[in-house]
Amino acid sequence: MSKENPSPPPQINPYIFPLILAGMGIWCLYDGWLSSNPEMQEYLLFNRIGGVVLMLWATFDFRRTRRLERQDLAAESSEESDN
């Protein structure tokens, strides 16, 4: 039962990773600055630093992904205009 042309696997949206990073960053920021849970006081510094780092990483990765998509679209449009 082999297929001649198997269908390609589904594509994952490139913005999933920055979205996950931002979600984790928001969670850490909440635990670091807004949470009143006394158990979280032990991890206060970790959550504050982690939240800032994750949000910066998410922002950087979002901008990089957006720039790469724009470059791909520009390359595709220039290839179509050449044909």
Secondary structure, 3 states (H helix, E strand, C coil): CCCCCCCCCCCCCCCHHHHHHHHHHHHHHHHHHHCCCHHHHHHHHHHHHHHHHHHHHHHHHHHHHHHHHHHHHHHHHHHHHHC
